[in-house]
Amino acid sequence: MSTADLVFTGGPVFTGDPARTRATSLAVTGGRITAVGHDGIRDLVGPRTEVVDLAGKLLVPGFQDAHVHAVFGGMELAECDLSGTTGADAYLRIVGEFAAAHPEHAWITGGGWSMESFAGGLPTRQSLDSVVADRPVLLVNRDHHGSWANSLALELAGITADTPDPADGRIERDADGVPTGVLQEGASDLVSRLVPPGTAADRLAGLLRAQALLHSLGITGWQDALLGAFSGRPDPSDAYLTAARDGSLTARVTGALWWDRTRGAEQIPELVARRESLTHGRFRAGSVKIMQDGIAENFTAAMTSPYLDGCGCATTNTGMSFVDPEALRGHVTALDALDFQVHFHALGDRAVREALDAVEAAVTANGRRGNRHHLAHLQVVHPDDIPRFARLGALANIQPLWAAHEPQMDELTIPFLGPERAAWQYPFGDLVRAGATLVAGSDWPVSSPDPLAGLHVAVNRAEPGATDGRIFLPEQRLDLTTALAAYTAGSAHAGGHDDAGSLRPGHLADLVVLDRDILTAPPEEIAEARVEQTFVGGVRVYGT
């Protein structure tokens, strides 16, 4: 009998395989799982076998993030980082300190500010001017759907009271029509296009910085949800291709090629060429990202009925559909025929419906080609559309961290949706009960990339550490096994890795050791768990 390269003993082992949900030992040879079981696997230990004694710690399949912006996130870690804190005064202090520490920066860029820190979700250029007036400043918000600019940045971009709003965005203005410093959606491009682009070396460094962070969180693969130039950011594709070629890409990555919403079907041949040129080693570029709408907090998510105003009365605003719905159906049908996966940003109920309509058009025209189209975010889903996911084979790509009571939800979203629509938010439980396949991601750097925090919210529908006892739509909670499946087998399926995401013989040895058994711990303690070791193809990429 041949011996194994790597053996884990002293379980528990969560396999994710319905035929054998739990085991206590697992063996790896040649980067793949060769045996799953109990004490008998000790027979595979030879003189060169590395043995990992789990000592009661939990072994699980590697987590996969089905919607993340790894290169952008890694680059932002080296910029002015406002994430992890709230409060206008704290933000201004950090910006001022960063500018003072980096006199060589012609622009101050970065972001991560939360809308709830400002009245109406809107900071001002004057407040930024108070800490940095001699250099342009542009800071994206936590959602990356809006930017905060100082007066010099607006001046350099030529933005005045006479500047019209772009078709895909909005310039926030005061009562006299003067720009206040916040640029929503496509309006951010008016300034961001002036920001000096980073170098190829900067992008590669950002990718490797992000990869180290994601591996430390147990993430062995992901889908990068935006490969292309967007809102002043250069295309990160070259970083992935370089890392895939030189072997420094240790994760398994699917790239979603950006659909330019200012163009139409004429870009499809370019996408075909990019798919071929970018696919190499552990990196493949077989997905296309279509952003169909914005976000609810700035009233750009596409809704089937109007937003409410601060008094609870209906407005005339139903949000934005960035791609004409009829054109969308044709584009998705064409992409599906070419065996592209389509990765939709669909946050409002109208955007979700338009995306599902497009998938249905493709299925009707082309039959079921197994391209695993998926809809990400799914904040508001009309109940009539819940059953369509399973019927069409569309994957439900959830970002669980957002499904909780927190200021942005309670102050900037629920009052403007109204009680009926607010109850349609993040319907994870309904989707599972209707037979949909869930996949999970973080949207980092929009929110934390930590899968354990996401699992905590998916199960508890409350933020880690919450003490007020409020549960956000408790009927939509997931059991932990279902949530784990979304973060492992589900997201692996979305990325085209059918031989990953569960621990069974023949599958890739993408594995994570947690410091405790979260399956037997109280649900409110899930987020307290930590990753101790991460393996990709049987090779340790984090931990010792």
C-alpha positions as CSV (number, residue, x, y, z in Angstrom):
1,M,0.0,0.0,0.0
2,S,1.4,3.4,-1.0
3,T,1.7,6.0,1.8
4,A,0.3,9.5,1.8
5,D,2.1,12.9,1.6
6,L,-0.1,14.4,4.3
7,V,-2.5,12.9,6.9
8,F,-4.8,14.7,9.3
9,T,-5.9,12.8,12.3
10,G,-7.8,13.3,15.6
11,G,-10.7,15.1,13.8
12,P,-13.4,16.2,13.6
13,V,-13.5,16.5,9.8
14,F,-16.5,18.2,8.1
15,T,-16.5,16.7,4.6
16,G,-19.4,18.5,3.0
17,D,-20.2,15.1,1.4
18,P,-23.7,14.0,2.1
19,A,-22.6,10.4,2.0
20,R,-20.1,11.0,4.9
21,T,-20.7,14.3,6.6
22,R,-18.2,13.7,9.5
23,A,-15.0,11.8,9.7
24,T,-11.9,12.0,11.9
25,S,-9.0,11.5,9.5
26,L,-8.1,12.5,5.9
27,A,-5.1,11.6,3.7
28,V,-3.6,13.6,0.8
29,T,-1.3,12.5,-2.0
30,G,-0.2,14.4,-5.0
31,G,-2.3,17.4,-4.1
32,R,-5.6,15.5,-4.0
33,I,-7.6,13.7,-1.2
34,T,-6.9,10.0,-1.3
35,A,-8.9,8.8,1.7
36,V,-11.4,10.0,4.2
37,G,-12.4,8.0,7.2
38,H,-11.2,7.1,10.7
39,D,-8.4,5.2,12.4
40,G,-7.7,3.1,9.4
41,I,-6.1,6.0,7.6
42,R,-3.1,5.8,10.0
43,D,-2.0,2.8,7.8
44,L,-1.2,5.4,5.1
45,V,1.4,7.1,7.3
46,G,4.9,6.4,6.1
47,P,8.4,7.8,6.9
48,R,7.9,10.9,4.7
49,T,4.3,11.6,5.6
50,E,3.5,14.8,7.3
51,V,1.0,14.2,10.1
52,V,-1.2,17.0,11.4
53,D,-2.8,16.2,14.7
54,L,-6.1,18.1,14.7
55,A,-6.4,17.6,18.5
56,G,-10.1,18.2,18.3
57,K,-9.9,21.2,15.9
58,L,-12.1,21.2,12.9
59,L,-10.9,20.4,9.3
60,V,-13.2,21.9,6.6
61,P,-13.0,22.4,2.9
62,G,-11.3,25.6,1.8
63,F,-13.5,28.6,1.7
64,Q,-14.1,30.2,-1.6
65,D,-15.3,33.8,-2.1
66,A,-17.6,34.0,-5.1
67,H,-17.5,37.9,-5.3
68,V,-14.4,39.8,-4.2
69,H,-12.2,42.5,-5.6
70,A,-8.9,41.2,-4.5
71,V,-6.4,43.4,-6.4
72,F,-8.3,46.6,-5.6
73,G,-8.6,45.5,-2.0
74,G,-4.9,44.7,-1.8
75,M,-4.0,48.1,-3.3
76,E,-6.3,49.9,-0.9
77,L,-4.5,48.4,2.0
78,A,-1.6,50.6,1.0
79,E,-3.8,53.7,0.6
80,C,-5.7,55.9,3.1
81,D,-7.7,53.2,4.8
82,L,-10.9,54.4,6.6
83,S,-12.4,51.0,7.1
84,G,-12.7,49.5,10.6
85,T,-13.8,52.8,12.1
86,T,-16.7,55.2,12.0
87,G,-17.3,58.9,12.7
88,A,-16.6,62.0,10.8
89,D,-13.9,63.2,13.2
90,A,-12.1,59.9,13.1
91,Y,-12.1,59.9,9.3
92,L,-10.7,63.5,9.1
93,R,-8.0,62.7,11.6
94,I,-6.9,59.6,9.6
95,V,-6.9,61.5,6.3
96,G,-4.9,64.4,7.7
97,E,-2.4,62.0,9.3
98,F,-2.0,60.0,6.1
99,A,-1.5,63.1,4.0
100,A,1.2,64.4,6.4
101,A,2.9,61.0,6.4
102,H,2.9,60.9,2.5
103,P,4.0,64.2,1.1
104,E,5.2,62.4,-2.0
105,H,1.6,61.5,-3.0
106,A,0.2,63.9,-5.6
107,W,-3.3,62.7,-4.8
108,I,-4.7,61.3,-1.5
109,T,-6.8,58.3,-2.4
110,G,-8.3,55.3,-0.6
111,G,-11.6,55.0,1.3
112,G,-13.9,52.8,3.3
113,W,-16.0,55.5,5.0
114,S,-19.5,54.6,6.1
115,M,-22.5,56.7,5.0
116,E,-24.2,56.5,8.4
117,S,-21.3,58.7,9.8
118,F,-22.8,61.7,8.1
119,A,-26.1,63.5,8.0
120,G,-28.1,62.0,5.2
121,G,-25.1,59.8,4.3
122,L,-23.4,62.8,2.7
123,P,-20.0,64.3,3.8
124,T,-18.8,67.6,2.4
125,R,-15.9,68.9,0.5
126,Q,-15.4,71.6,3.1
127,S,-14.7,69.1,5.8
128,L,-12.0,67.5,3.7
129,D,-10.6,70.9,2.8
130,S,-10.1,71.5,6.5
131,V,-7.4,68.7,6.7
132,V,-6.1,68.6,3.1
133,A,-6.5,71.6,0.9
134,D,-3.3,71.7,-1.1
135,R,-3.7,68.3,-2.8
136,P,-6.7,66.7,-4.4
137,V,-8.5,64.1,-2.3
138,L,-10.8,61.3,-3.5
139,L,-12.1,58.7,-1.1
140,V,-14.5,55.9,-2.1
141,N,-17.2,55.0,0.4
142,R,-17.6,51.5,2.0
143,D,-19.9,50.4,-0.8
144,H,-17.6,51.7,-3.5
145,H,-20.7,53.2,-5.2
146,G,-19.8,56.8,-4.2
147,S,-16.8,59.1,-3.6
148,W,-16.0,62.0,-1.3
149,A,-13.9,64.7,-3.0
150,N,-12.3,67.9,-1.7
151,S,-12.7,71.2,-3.4
152,L,-9.4,71.0,-5.3
153,A,-10.3,67.6,-6.8
154,L,-13.7,69.0,-8.0
155,E,-11.9,72.1,-9.4
156,L,-9.3,70.0,-11.3
157,A,-12.2,68.0,-12.8
158,G,-14.0,71.1,-13.8
159,I,-17.1,70.1,-11.8
160,T,-19.3,73.2,-11.1
161,A,-22.9,74.0,-10.6
162,D,-23.3,73.9,-14.3
163,T,-21.9,70.4,-14.8
164,P,-24.7,68.0,-15.7
165,D,-25.1,64.6,-14.0
166,P,-23.8,61.7,-16.1
167,A,-26.4,59.2,-17.3
168,D,-25.1,56.6,-14.8
169,G,-24.6,58.7,-11.8
170,R,-25.4,61.8,-9.7
171,I,-23.5,64.8,-8.4
172,E,-24.8,65.7,-5.0
173,R,-25.5,69.4,-4.7
174,D,-26.6,72.0,-2.1
175,A,-29.7,74.1,-2.3
176,D,-28.0,76.5,-4.8
177,G,-26.9,73.6,-7.0
178,V,-23.3,73.8,-6.0
179,P,-21.5,70.4,-5.8
180,T,-21.1,69.3,-2.1
181,G,-18.2,66.9,-2.6
182,V,-20.1,63.5,-3.0
183,L,-20.2,61.8,-6.4
184,Q,-22.6,58.9,-6.8
185,E,-22.0,55.9,-9.1
186,G,-20.7,57.0,-12.6
187,A,-20.2,60.6,-11.4
188,S,-17.1,59.4,-9.5
189,D,-15.4,58.9,-12.9
190,L,-15.4,62.6,-13.5
191,V,-12.7,62.9,-10.9
192,S,-11.2,59.4,-10.7
193,R,-10.1,59.5,-14.3
194,L,-7.6,62.2,-13.3
195,V,-6.0,60.1,-10.6
196,P,-2.5,58.8,-11.7
197,P,-2.8,55.1,-12.5
198,G,-0.8,52.7,-10.4
199,T,1.9,50.7,-12.1
200,A,1.9,47.0,-13.0
201,A,4.2,46.4,-10.0
202,D,1.6,48.2,-7.7
203,R,-1.1,45.9,-9.0
204,L,0.9,42.7,-8.5
205,A,1.9,43.8,-5.0
206,G,-1.8,44.5,-4.3
207,L,-2.7,41.0,-5.5
208,L,-0.1,39.3,-3.4
209,R,-1.0,41.4,-0.3
210,A,-4.6,40.4,-0.8
211,Q,-3.8,36.7,-1.4
212,A,-1.9,36.6,1.9
213,L,-4.8,38.1,3.8
214,L,-7.4,35.8,2.1
215,H,-5.3,32.7,2.8
216,S,-5.0,33.8,6.4
217,L,-8.8,33.7,6.5
218,G,-9.0,30.2,5.0
219,I,-9.9,31.3,1.5
220,T,-8.3,29.0,-1.1
221,G,-10.1,30.4,-4.2
222,W,-12.2,33.2,-5.4
223,Q,-14.0,35.0,-8.2
224,D,-12.7,38.4,-8.9
225,A,-15.8,40.3,-9.8
226,L,-14.3,43.1,-11.9
227,L,-11.5,42.6,-14.4
228,G,-11.3,45.9,-16.4
229,A,-10.7,49.6,-16.0
230,F,-13.4,51.1,-13.8
231,S,-13.9,54.3,-11.9
232,G,-10.3,55.4,-12.2
233,R,-8.9,52.0,-11.4
234,P,-6.7,50.3,-14.0
235,D,-7.5,46.8,-15.2
236,P,-6.0,44.3,-12.6
237,S,-5.9,41.5,-15.2
238,D,-2.1,41.8,-15.7
239,A,-1.4,41.1,-12.0
240,Y,-3.3,37.8,-12.2
241,L,-1.6,36.8,-15.4
242,T,1.9,37.6,-14.1
243,A,1.2,35.7,-10.9
244,A,-0.3,32.7,-12.7
245,R,2.8,32.5,-15.0
246,D,5.5,32.9,-12.3
247,G,3.7,30.6,-9.8
248,S,3.1,33.2,-7.1
249,L,-0.7,32.8,-7.6
250,T,-1.4,30.1,-5.0
251,A,-5.2,30.5,-5.0
252,R,-7.6,29.2,-7.7
253,V,-9.2,32.3,-9.3
254,T,-11.9,32.9,-11.8
255,G,-11.9,36.4,-13.3
256,A,-15.1,38.2,-14.3
257,L,-14.4,40.4,-17.4
258,W,-16.0,43.9,-17.0
259,W,-19.0,44.6,-19.3
260,D,-18.6,48.3,-20.4
261,R,-22.2,49.6,-19.9
262,T,-21.5,52.5,-22.3
263,R,-21.1,50.0,-25.1
264,G,-23.1,47.1,-26.5
265,A,-22.6,43.8,-28.3
266,E,-19.7,45.1,-30.3
267,Q,-17.5,44.4,-27.2
268,I,-18.2,40.7,-27.2
269,P,-15.4,39.7,-29.6
270,E,-13.0,41.6,-27.4
271,L,-14.2,39.6,-24.4
272,V,-13.7,36.3,-26.3
273,A,-10.1,37.4,-27.1
274,R,-9.5,38.4,-23.5
275,R,-10.8,35.1,-22.2
276,E,-8.3,33.2,-24.3
277,S,-5.3,35.5,-23.5
278,L,-5.8,35.7,-19.8
279,T,-6.5,32.0,-18.9
280,H,-3.4,30.4,-17.5
281,G,-2.6,27.9,-14.8
282,R,-4.7,28.6,-11.7
283,F,-6.3,31.7,-13.3
284,R,-9.2,31.5,-15.7
285,A,-11.2,34.4,-17.2
286,G,-14.5,32.8,-18.3
287,S,-17.0,35.0,-16.6
288,V,-18.4,38.4,-17.6
289,K,-19.5,40.9,-15.0
290,I,-22.6,43.0,-15.8
291,M,-23.5,45.7,-13.2
292,Q,-27.2,46.2,-13.6
293,D,-27.9,48.7,-10.9
294,G,-26.4,50.6,-7.9
295,I,-27.2,50.4,-4.2
296,A,-30.2,51.2,-2.1
297,E,-28.5,53.6,0.3
298,N,-28.0,56.2,-2.5
299,F,-31.3,55.3,-4.2
300,T,-29.6,53.9,-7.4
301,A,-30.6,50.3,-6.9
302,A,-33.3,49.5,-9.5
303,M,-36.7,48.9,-7.8
304,T,-40.1,47.9,-9.2
305,S,-41.7,50.8,-7.3
306,P,-40.4,54.2,-6.1
307,Y,-38.3,54.9,-3.1
308,L,-39.9,56.7,-0.2
309,D,-38.8,60.1,1.1
310,G,-37.9,61.0,4.6
311,C,-41.6,61.5,5.4
312,G,-42.6,58.1,4.1
313,C,-44.2,59.4,0.9
314,A,-43.5,57.9,-2.6
315,T,-41.0,59.7,-4.7
316,T,-40.6,59.5,-8.5
317,N,-37.2,57.7,-8.2
318,T,-37.1,53.9,-8.9
319,G,-33.3,53.7,-9.2
320,M,-31.1,53.0,-12.3
321,S,-30.9,50.1,-14.7
322,F,-27.5,50.6,-16.2
323,V,-28.1,48.3,-19.1
324,D,-31.4,48.6,-21.0
325,P,-33.4,45.4,-20.0
326,E,-34.2,44.5,-23.6
327,A,-30.6,44.9,-24.7
328,L,-29.5,42.9,-21.6
329,R,-31.5,39.9,-22.7
330,G,-29.8,39.9,-26.1
331,H,-26.3,40.4,-24.6
332,V,-26.7,37.6,-22.1
333,T,-28.1,35.2,-24.8
334,A,-25.1,35.9,-27.0
335,L,-22.6,35.5,-24.1
336,D,-24.3,32.3,-23.0
337,A,-24.0,30.9,-26.6
338,L,-20.3,31.5,-26.3
339,D,-20.2,29.6,-23.0
340,F,-19.4,32.6,-20.9
341,Q,-20.7,32.7,-17.4
342,V,-22.5,35.9,-16.6
343,H,-22.0,37.4,-13.1
344,F,-24.6,40.0,-12.4
345,H,-24.6,42.8,-9.9
346,A,-28.3,42.8,-9.1
347,L,-29.3,44.5,-5.8
348,G,-32.8,45.9,-6.2
349,D,-35.9,43.8,-7.1
350,R,-36.2,45.3,-10.6
351,A,-32.5,44.6,-11.3
352,V,-33.0,41.0,-10.0
353,R,-36.0,40.5,-12.3
354,E,-34.2,42.0,-15.3
355,A,-31.2,39.7,-14.7
356,L,-33.5,36.6,-14.3
357,D,-35.3,37.7,-17.5
358,A,-32.0,37.7,-19.3
359,V,-31.1,34.3,-18.1
360,E,-34.5,33.0,-19.1
361,A,-34.0,34.5,-22.6
362,A,-30.7,32.7,-22.9
363,V,-32.1,29.4,-21.7
364,T,-35.0,29.7,-24.1
365,A,-32.7,30.5,-27.1
366,N,-29.7,28.2,-26.3
367,G,-31.0,25.5,-24.0
368,R,-29.3,24.7,-20.8
369,R,-25.6,25.0,-21.4
370,G,-24.5,24.7,-17.8
371,N,-22.8,28.1,-17.7
372,R,-23.7,28.8,-14.0
373,H,-24.9,32.3,-14.3
374,H,-25.2,34.0,-10.9
375,L,-26.8,37.1,-9.4
376,A,-24.8,38.8,-6.7
377,H,-26.0,40.9,-3.7
378,L,-29.8,40.2,-3.9
379,Q,-30.7,42.8,-1.3
380,V,-34.3,43.1,-2.4
381,V,-36.0,40.2,-4.2
382,H,-39.6,40.2,-5.1
383,P,-41.3,37.1,-3.7
384,D,-42.6,36.2,-7.3
385,D,-39.0,35.9,-8.4
386,I,-37.7,33.6,-5.6
387,P,-38.8,30.3,-7.4
388,R,-37.2,31.4,-10.7
389,F,-33.6,30.8,-9.4
390,A,-34.0,27.0,-9.2
391,R,-36.2,26.9,-12.3
392,L,-33.6,28.7,-14.4
393,G,-30.5,27.2,-12.7
394,A,-29.4,30.7,-11.7
395,L,-27.1,30.7,-8.7
396,A,-27.9,33.0,-5.8
397,N,-24.7,34.8,-4.8
398,I,-25.1,36.1,-1.3
399,Q,-23.1,38.5,0.8
400,P,-24.3,37.5,4.3
401,L,-22.5,40.2,6.3
402,W,-25.0,42.7,5.0
403,A,-28.1,40.9,6.4
404,A,-28.1,42.4,9.8
405,H,-29.4,45.4,11.8
406,E,-26.7,48.1,11.6
407,P,-26.9,51.9,11.1
408,Q,-26.7,51.9,7.3
409,M,-29.6,49.4,7.2
410,D,-31.7,50.9,9.9
411,E,-31.2,54.6,9.1
412,L,-30.4,54.8,5.4
413,T,-32.3,51.8,3.9
414,I,-35.4,50.5,5.8
415,P,-37.1,54.0,6.0
416,F,-36.8,54.5,2.3
417,L,-37.9,51.1,1.3
418,G,-41.0,50.9,3.4
419,P,-42.1,47.9,5.5
420,E,-43.2,45.5,2.7
421,R,-40.0,45.8,0.6
422,A,-37.8,45.9,3.7
423,A,-39.1,42.4,4.5
424,W,-37.9,41.2,1.1
425,Q,-34.2,41.8,1.9
426,Y,-31.6,39.1,1.7
427,P,-34.1,36.2,1.5
428,F,-31.5,33.5,2.1
429,G,-34.0,31.1,3.8
430,D,-36.6,31.5,1.1
431,L,-34.1,30.9,-1.6
432,V,-33.0,27.6,0.0
433,R,-36.6,26.5,0.6
434,A,-37.3,27.2,-3.1
435,G,-34.4,25.0,-4.2
436,A,-31.9,27.6,-5.2
437,T,-28.2,26.9,-5.1
438,L,-26.5,29.4,-2.8
439,V,-22.9,30.6,-3.3
440,A,-21.3,33.1,-1.0
441,G,-18.9,36.0,-1.1
442,S,-17.8,39.1,0.7
443,D,-17.5,41.9,-1.9
444,W,-14.3,42.9,-0.1
445,P,-13.1,45.6,0.2
446,V,-16.7,46.7,0.5
447,S,-17.0,44.6,3.6
448,S,-14.8,42.2,5.6
449,P,-13.5,39.1,3.6
450,D,-13.7,36.9,6.7
451,P,-15.9,33.9,5.9
452,L,-16.4,33.1,9.6
453,A,-17.9,36.5,10.1
454,G,-20.1,35.9,7.1
455,L,-21.2,32.5,8.4
456,H,-22.0,34.1,11.8
457,V,-24.4,36.6,10.2
458,A,-25.9,34.0,7.8
459,V,-26.8,31.8,10.8
460,N,-27.6,34.5,13.4
461,R,-28.9,37.4,11.2
462,A,-27.0,39.6,13.6
463,E,-23.6,41.1,13.6
464,P,-20.8,39.5,15.6
465,G,-20.8,40.9,19.0
466,A,-24.3,42.4,18.8
467,T,-25.9,42.6,22.3
468,D,-29.2,44.2,21.6
469,G,-31.0,40.9,20.8
470,R,-32.4,42.2,17.5
471,I,-32.5,39.6,14.7
472,F,-32.9,40.8,11.1
473,L,-35.7,38.9,9.5
474,P,-35.2,35.7,11.6
475,E,-37.1,33.5,9.1
476,Q,-34.3,34.0,6.6
477,R,-31.6,32.5,8.9
478,L,-29.6,29.5,7.5
479,D,-28.4,26.5,9.4
480,L,-24.6,26.3,9.7
481,T,-24.3,23.3,7.4
482,T,-26.1,25.1,4.6
483,A,-24.1,28.3,5.1
484,L,-20.9,26.3,5.1
485,A,-21.9,24.6,1.8
486,A,-22.5,28.0,0.2
487,Y,-19.0,29.2,1.2
488,T,-17.3,25.9,0.0
489,A,-19.1,23.6,-2.5
490,G,-21.4,26.3,-3.7
491,S,-18.8,28.9,-4.5
492,A,-16.5,26.2,-5.9
493,H,-19.3,25.3,-8.3
494,A,-19.7,28.9,-9.3
495,G,-16.0,29.1,-10.1
496,G,-16.1,26.0,-12.2
497,H,-14.2,23.9,-9.7
498,D,-16.3,20.8,-9.3
499,D,-13.5,18.9,-7.8
500,A,-13.2,21.3,-4.8
501,G,-15.5,22.5,-2.1
502,S,-16.0,19.1,-0.4
503,L,-13.6,16.6,1.1
504,R,-13.9,13.3,-0.8
505,P,-11.4,11.0,-2.5
506,G,-10.2,12.4,-5.8
507,H,-11.0,16.0,-4.9
508,L,-8.5,18.8,-4.6
509,A,-6.8,19.0,-1.2
510,D,-7.9,22.6,-0.5
511,L,-8.3,22.5,3.3
512,V,-8.7,24.7,6.3
513,V,-8.0,23.9,10.0
514,L,-10.1,26.0,12.4
515,D,-9.2,26.4,16.0
516,R,-12.5,24.9,17.2
517,D,-15.5,22.9,16.1
518,I,-18.0,25.5,15.1
519,L,-20.5,22.8,14.3
520,T,-20.9,21.9,18.0
521,A,-20.2,25.4,19.5
522,P,-23.1,27.8,20.2
523,P,-24.2,29.7,17.1
524,E,-23.5,33.1,18.7
525,E,-19.8,32.1,18.9
526,I,-19.1,31.3,15.3
527,A,-17.3,34.5,14.6
528,E,-14.9,33.9,17.5
529,A,-13.3,31.0,15.6
530,R,-10.0,31.5,13.9
531,V,-8.2,29.9,11.0
532,E,-5.0,28.1,12.1
533,Q,-3.8,26.6,8.8
534,T,-4.8,26.8,5.1
535,F,-3.8,24.3,2.4
536,V,-4.2,24.6,-1.4
537,G,-3.6,21.4,-3.3
538,G,-2.1,19.9,-0.1
539,V,0.5,22.7,0.2
540,R,0.3,24.9,3.3
541,V,-0.2,28.5,2.3
542,Y,-0.9,29.8,5.8
543,G,0.0,28.7,9.3
544,T,2.7,26.4,10.6
